[in-house]
Amino acid sequence: MIAAVSSARPDNELRNALSIDVEDYFQVSAFAPYIRRSEWDTRECRVERNVERVLQLLADQDVKATFFTLGWVADRYPQLVRGVVDAGHEMASHGQGHERASDLTEEAFTQDVTRAKRTLEDITGQAVLGYRAPSFSIGSGNLWALDVLARVGYRYSSSVYPVAHDHYGMPEAPRFAYRLPNGLMEVPPTTLRLGGRNLPASGGGWFRLLPYAVSRAMIQRVNRVDGEAAVFYFHPWEIDAGQPRVPGINARTRFRHYVNIARMENRLRRLVSDFSWGRMDQVFMQRQAVPLHVLGVSGLATAAS
């Protein structure tokens, strides 16, 4: 059971990292069996208007965040990318075409993350330091990807989710930020340790499914008991109740994608008000991450060195 914690914000409150994975509704991995990649350009794109809504939501609370953006989106909406940076947010990479890292060869992955980084840097004129794999698709089977990221110039990743999930996850990985032997910092999405398991506590569909009070209590516990900054993420399509419905999808996919979308924006407004938030680079890159060897996670240390 998660104990309730007072919602009052203390003066010495930790600053958490707020992140947005910038992709459109038809690009989510769960829709891949139903929407061919070749159809993407024929679909109604709603990402631009949804990012504008996110930017306004953040501006209303004077909150800065990190936008992990697809190169595919940046190629088509360079003004969106410039608008994010002009508003003071961090621009980071979500890869080029939302292909799961676990589905790519090392050569194809290298091309994907290099192209996306170059595209975003050409548009913004700023170095892109961070990367998040689509669907958190770096895990025990492809830890070589972390070496690729370091080699092509990324400084941090937020791609290894220490949970057990049917689509992703490496539950044995460390829960909090750590530095790999190759110099790359891995900043995992936040989890809550309860009953011997890591529970997702960082956003996405779980944030829409659970009562807001539960999500708030989980983040408060990580801040106040673990003494660690939380990493929260969401997608612009999650505030878009009017997005086109994809026909023919199975019941599980339908539930996961659409549950409580109409309530998401108000929940986000409460979230950004209830906690202190900042960009990934400003929250984590200026602190000393624990070296991986100190944590004793041999699989990660061996594969990413």
N, C-alpha and C positions, 0 to 999 in steps of 0.2 A: 504493500500500500504506500502511496506517495503522500507524505504529510503536507498539509497546507502550510504555506508560508505567507506572512504578511505582504501585501502588495505595495507597501510604502518603499520608496526608493532611497536607500541610504546614500550619504554624501560620498562614501568611498566605494561605491558600486563599480563592479568590473564593467569594462566596455566590451560588448559582444560584437561579432562580425555578422553583418547582414549581407546576403548575396542573392542574386537573381540569375537564373539560368535562362538566357534569352534565346528562345526557339518558338516556333508557332505550333498551334494545336495539332496540326497534321504531321508533325515531325517527331512526336513522342515515340519511343521504342515500342511501346505496346500496340501502336497502330501499324507497325511495319508489315504485319501479315495482311492488312486490309487496304493500305494506301501505298502504291508503288512509288519509289523515289522519282521515277520519270513523270509522275503526276503532280509533283509539288508545285511546279510553275503554273499549273492550271487551277490550283485551289485558291480560294479567297484568302489573302494574307491579312491577318489582323494584328500581327506583332507590333507594327508601328503605333497604332492607336493604343494598344494595351501598354506598351512601354511608356507612352506619354502619360497615361493614367498612373502608372507606378511612380514616375518622376514627380508628378504633382502630389501624390500621397506622401512621398519622402520630403518634398519641399515644405509641405504643411507642418511637418514636425522638425524641420531642419536636420534631417538625418542623411548621412552619406553611406553609400553601399558599394559593393563590387558587382559588376554586371559581367558574368561569364557568357560571352556572346559567340554564336556560330558565325564562322566565316561566310557561310551561305547567306545569312541575314545581312551581314556587313556589306557583301558585294551588291546587294539589291537596295539596301537602305543606308548608305553611308552617312546621310544626314542624321539618322537615328543614333549612330555611333558617336558622331561629333556632339550631338545634343547631350548625351549621357556624360561625356567628358567635360563639356562646357559647364555642366551643372555641378562639377566637383566630385563626381564619382569615379571609381577605378574601373578601367576597361581591362578585362581579362578574357582568356580564350576558353571556348567550349568545343574546340575542334572545328573542322571545316564543314562537314556534312552530316553531323550527328550519327556517325557510325560508331558502334560500340568498339572500344579499344580491344576487347577480347575477341572480336571477330576479324581483326586485321593482322596481317603479317607485320613484322618489325619494319620492313621497308615502307609498306603502305601507311602505317601509323606515323612514321617519321615524316612522310610527305604531307599527311593530313595536318599534324600539329605545327609543322613549319609553315605551311601555306596560310593557315589561320592566323598565326602570330604575325606574319609579314603583312597580311591584309589589314589587320587591326592597327598595326603600327604605321602603315602608310597613310591610313585615314586620320589617325589621331595625332601623329607626330610624336608619340610617347612610347616608351618601352612597355611591352606587355610582359608582366612578371609571372602571372598566375594562370593555371590551367585546371579545368575540371573535366574529367572524362564523362561523356554521355552515359547516363544511367550508372554512374559510379563503377564503370566497367574495368577497373584495374584491381586485380586481386591475386590470389596465390598462383593462378595459372599464367599470368603475364606480367610479373613484376619487372621484367626487362623494360617495360614501358617507362618506368620511373627513371631509368638510365637515359633513355631517349630524350625525355623532357629536360633533364639536366644538360645533355649534350647540345641541344638546339637552343638553349639559352633561357629556359624558364627558371624562375627562382623558387617557386613553390607550387604545390599541387594540392587539390582537395578532392581526391578521386578514390581513396580507399576507405570504404564505409565499414566500420567494425561491427557489422550485424550479420545475422543469418537471414537471408531473403531468397525468394525463388528466382529473382532476376540478377542479383548482385550480392556482394558482401564478403568480408573476410573477418569473421568474428574474433579471430585470434590476434588481429592487429591492434596496436595501441589505440586508446580512446582519445588521446589528446596530442597536440602538435609535437612532432619529433623531426630530427634532422637525420637524413640518410648519409651513409658514407660518401656518396657522390656529391654532397653539398646541398641537394634539394631538400626543402622542408615540405613535409606532408602534413596537411592540416585537415584532419578528418571531420566529417559532419558529426554533430554532437549526438552522443548516446547517454542513456541513464543506466547505470549498473543496478540491477534489481533481481533478486532471486537467482543469482548466478548467471544471468544473461544480460547482454547489452540490448537495451530497448531504444528504438529510434526516437530522438527528441529534437530533431533539427528541421522540421518543416515537411513540405511536400504533402502527399495524400494523408499522412497521419495527422497533420495539423488541421486539415479539413474534417477528418473523421472524428477525432477526439473532442470532447468539450474544451473550450478555450481555457478554463481554469486548470485542467490537467496539464495542458501544454505549458502554461505559465509556471505551474509548480515544478515541472521537470527542469525548465531552464533555471529557475531560482535555486533549485537544489544543486545543479551543476556549478552555478556561481558561488553559492554560499557554503556548500559542504565540500565539493571537490576543489573549490577555489580556482576554477578555470573559466576562461571566456568560452561562450557558446558560439557555434557556427550554425546559422539558420539560413535556409534557402527556400525559394519558391519560383514559380514560372509566371510570366505575364499572362499566359492563357488561363491561369487559375483564378483570375478575377473577371473573366469574360463569360458571363452566364449566357450571352447571346451567340456564342460560337456555333457554327454548324455542327449538327450531330452526325457522327459517322455511322452509317448503317451496317448491319450485319456483324457487329462485334459481339464477342461472348459476354456473358453476364458479369464475370469477374472484371474484365477490362472496362466495361461500361460503368460499373460501380466505382472502381478506383479512379477513373478519370473525372467523372461528373459529380461525385458525392460532395454536397455542400458548397458547390462553386458559388452559388448566389450569396453565401454568407462570408466568403473569403475576404473581400475587401474590408469589411468592418472588423473582422478579426485581426487583420494586418494593422489596421489603425490602432487597435488596442495594444498590439504587440509592440509597435514602435514607440508608443507612449509609455508603456510599463517598464521598459528596459533602456539602458544606454547602448547605442549602436554606433558602429563605424565600419570603414572599409577593411577588407581582408589584409591588404598590405600594411595599413596603419596599425591594425590590432596585433598582427603576428610578426611582421618582418622586422620590427624594431625590438623584439624580445629574443631572449636566448631559448631556443627549443632544446629539449633534452636529446642528446645524441642517442641514436638507436641502440648502440651496443650497451648503453647503461640500462636500457629496458629489457635486454635479454631476449629479443625476438629474433632468433637466429635465421628464420626463413627469409624475412625481409632484408636482414643485413647481408645475407649471402647473395640474394638475387639482385639487389640494387647496390652494387659496389663497383 
